[in-house]
């Protein structure tokens, strides 16, 4: 390959249709669950992939099976996301508890949508419970590139909210993932539904 591929763009190069799926599900949940206006939301793909922390707090999810493993992380700072407490009408809760609850459910909905699509591709997978942590305590697994591992990093911004989503995928090259073509019409649209896709 003559051009250098940024680590943060690796999944987009190897599996662009999976990235489309991920971004579609994220945007759907931003509108339906976080109650943010689509017109004011932007995805920044220039998010650097050489950091281990993108915010003070972190929620981690695993969507995994024998042939595939996805790690989804929501990185956030309370100072950049507290407006979500008003959007979700959770002013009666302590700030840290409210934000952890919001991002845990947000990540759970994203993971559920991805799990459904992976099952459609022929993978057998399950979802972990959300793991909440201080981002500064996150364990650094390795600085080596791993065969079959791809990455997608995106900063989500709206007028008064900013957080980072990172997706890491370890998958064997098999028909389901390599032949997948994203089709938005496959999803039933329900503006008032906060449940799984």
Steps between C-alpha positions, in 0.01 A plus 500: 500500500661824389304736726538496876177400677434664834428256781172679567394438137602134487151358543364744244757370249454130578128489580334827386152345511546407868597863574184617320295264717671623818444866415137439399423327831685771697311781325168319545561471876627858524166617361272247667663452838726799569238733348753704301402658170658330196556839335731605786698176526834449325741205484868597499711226343828677577491364855860389569546129568820533702339595831386267774261749658252736334307605811484471877242220496461186290228243433615174335294236318600174337309338214676169460487143375741232383585665166458870576553744785400866509595737781286814512608784728322824582747762630358815658567796727213609731574865413435427129196275541299622801241658270382144426362485854249768399424330167424176687317677786724349767564818701390320818811275486858582597698609192748214491231238557272653236770516231618145571140379469445692176818381329457143624157480340621682187785252457269209573267608219791534256633158601156345458467638149845372402432160656181466293686573177787264583251220561347579160851459352530154653699573815395369841564781749395632837526836678675575827354714775630859489826558686535853639847622591726797540664543160834553670485151646451332163744215442725541194490159333776533240676744274539238228283469193299180519411292194130534407444791741346820362413830665245779463519820703248784482428815699129577527412869536181699530440857615555424869617136516827330402619142553718240325404154378765239423435165335758224480426182306688171497351279230609213284456565130179316435213544259263674739722796582676537166183480287281716725328792322324755718135567411325769706157394371549175692427688823148575610476867588317599813577847626356432845665165559800499733534120488726274301510529122 
